[in-house]
Amino acid sequence: MAKKTAYRELSCREIVEKYPDVSPFVILKADLQRRTVVYTERAREAAKGGGYQLQARGIFTSIGDAGADCYPVSLMLRDGTSVFVSPVKTSRPPYVIDVIDGRKVITDGGEIVEEVDFWYKPDYMSKTTSSGRPMWKVASARPQRMDIDAYYYCHFWDEGKGCRYCNMGSHFKKGGLPAKVDPKDVFETVREALKQPGRFCYIKMTAGSVLSGRELFDDEADMYIALLQAAGRNFETRRFPSQMISSAFSLKQLSKIYENTGLMSYTCDMEVLNEEKFAWICPGKNKALGYCEWKKRILEAVGIFGRGFVNTGIVGGVELAKPNGFATEDEALDATLEEAEDFASHGVSVIHCVWVPYPGSAFSRQVTPSLEYFVRLSKGLNDLRVKYGLAADMDDYRRCGNHPDTDLARVKP
Ligand code: SF4
């Protein structure tokens, strides 16, 4: 009988050599997100005095609140690639962020891999609103985007049907956070942020799903209208550069939002591009609408916002979760890209983030796929955007920076 060769994942360096047409910075970014990071004491000290962001408040993670550990909110590579990554403990060995010979560096196994910088703190974050709320608690900041998390809880958790990779339910309970953000605080925070020239080019709003109202998600839609109107009062134009990442609204709800606010783009996440895996991984979404209706509503949104102004996010890699995920990476990739092509052919771009098995989520003990899988997924999704002439401007490297696939749009073919 032939001896079975043990499967070995290729290292980051080997993947860089194998995929010369993919930026090594994008490959490193995907691996940093997949394996996560830890900070040495020297790195934490270096972060304190440099005008860096050490505090952020979001629906999935809150960093640097009173008494909490102090570390940079996130990282920036030499080519300007931003890496949204936290020191989250997973089953993979993390990269180590250190300071060696006065340089901030990423190390792996004691070797320097790359230089790195931390995200800078925007001016507004040191201010407070007239209600006394610190503005960093109203809006967090990516390098060029304001993030306003409108509601810190997702009601799919009410019946324990939150998505299996999601930690929002446990994060909310742990943080004791007030669920809602106040429109007046939003107006004042956006007004203050816009005073800093050239700092921001986009405003993103997101929240957990709110199921209540006359129709499913009506209260969530009304919440976004109030907050988008508050932010929009700071702009002279009818529309302002903005993105809403929300539940799968009906056409009636979306029309109401579009007509009554300056919203420019709509993102609604499918999370996983397979009906059966969706039902298992996202039981709340499945019960509320199901895969086909969730998808139909996203495709219909193109009629309101236009091609390239609607996209859907997937949690890249989660389709391989055990025991009910795809059995092999090849199978998962084929199925995902086939379905992504259907979205693209209807004018909807599919973007992926890198699955991190967050503590507090049902999948916390799972192991993420290989780095090569994420590189092939990123290339495949970017190739589809090229093939169908789609942009994903609302989630590109400049605005979001959380997606290796949209980073690839920096180099146009
Ligand atoms: S919809 Fe799913 S991923 Fe999004 S917040 Fe709710 S449980 Fe989490």
Boltz pocket constraint, residues with backbone or C-beta under 6 A from the ligand:
constraints:
  - pocket:
      binder: B
      contacts: [[A, 154], [A, 155], [A, 156], [A, 157], [A, 161], [A, 162], [A, 163], [A, 166], [A, 167], [A, 168], [A, 207], [A, 208], [A, 209], [A, 282], [A, 284]]
      max_distance: 6.0
